[in-house]
Amino acid sequence: MNTIITGATKGIGRATAEIFAQQGFNLALVARHSEDLQQLKQDLESKFPVQIHIFPTDLAQKEEVLRLGDLIKTHWDTVDVLINNAGIFIQSEMLDEDNGLLENMMNINLYAAYHLTRYRTYDGGTRERTYL
Ligand SMILES: NC(=O)c1ccc[n+]([C@@H]2O[C@H](COP(=O)([O-])OP(=O)(O)OC[C@H]3O[C@@H](n4cnc5c(N)ncnc54)[C@H](OP(=O)(O)O)[C@@H]3O)[C@@H](O)[C@H]2O)c1
């Protein structure tokens, strides 16, 4: 079973990656920092006999989300599970906050999940098979 997990290096995403690896799922792990991804890959591969691919990606950038979809396709024909876990919440005062703060949160929390879900489930005939 091929599983994409975004925001996989910390918190809920990391715990999910550990459980899925333990269950024998192959993983495509996504976060921005490649050193964290590399370390997680080594850690999981040392414990479980699974195939792990890592994809350093800034999900706030639409082009990077679409490129991620393309890169995953070079490894897998199908995706069985897509876990859109990555997300941020930065609390602030609307009138004082930095320009672009809300857009950045929306890009990661909403649009990245939207584009990746459309791209990896409705493209390539996998629509019936992907659990979201
Ligand atoms: N923890 C809670 O109590 C709680 C409550 C409600 C909802 N949630 C939601 O649950 C999800 C996980 O929360 P968490 O607390 O486990 O998160 P977390 O510990 O802050 O981890 C966030 C993960 O997302 C990655 N990430 C952040 N920005 C990214 C970006 N622009 N592009 C790609 N990856 C990015 C981080 O890695 P990099 O920094 O390397 O990119 C990291 O792997 C989030 O969507 C959060 O909103 C959490």
The ligand as a Gaussian input file, in Angstrom:
#p B3LYP/6-31G(d) Opt

LIG

0 1
 N       -1.362000      19.598000      17.492000
 C       -2.626000      20.006000      17.730000
 O       -3.077000      20.152000      18.874000
 C       -3.580000      20.236000      16.579000
 C       -4.888000      20.645000      16.837000
 C       -5.769000      20.852000      15.764000
 C       -5.323000      20.666000      14.464000
 N       -4.049000      20.280000      14.255000
 C       -3.610000      20.099000      12.867000
 O       -2.975000      18.832000      12.728000
 C       -1.906000      18.947000      11.788000
 C       -0.592000      18.499000      12.430000
 O       -0.362000      19.290000      13.587000
 P        0.958000      19.108000      14.448000
 O        0.762000      19.879000      15.717000
 O        1.304000      17.651000      14.542000
 O        2.033000      19.890000      13.532000
 P        3.568000      20.203000      13.812000
 O        4.097000      19.392000      14.943000
 O        3.747000      21.687000      13.859000
 O        4.253000      19.674000      12.452000
 C        3.983000      20.314000      11.242000
 C        4.557000      19.481000      10.105000
 O        4.212000      20.126000       8.872000
 C        5.391000      20.479000       8.161000
 N        5.162000      21.744000       7.492000
 C        4.901000      22.963000       8.054000
 N        4.797000      23.887000       7.111000
 C        4.976000      23.270000       5.918000
 C        5.023000      23.707000       4.570000
 N        4.871000      24.989000       4.232000
 N        5.249000      22.798000       3.590000
 C        5.445000      21.488000       3.920000
 N        5.417000      21.016000       5.165000
 C        5.208000      21.902000       6.161000
 C        6.496000      20.536000       9.234000
 O        7.796000      20.272000       8.721000
 P        8.760000      21.451000       8.138000
 O        8.805000      22.512000       9.201000
 O       10.068000      20.796000       7.858000
 O        8.102000      21.911000       6.892000
 C        6.063000      19.382000      10.142000
 O        6.484000      18.150000       9.620000
 C       -1.881000      20.414000      11.357000
 O       -2.585000      20.548000      10.135000
 C       -2.574000      21.144000      12.472000
 O       -3.181000      22.349000      12.035000
 C       -3.168000      20.079000      15.267000

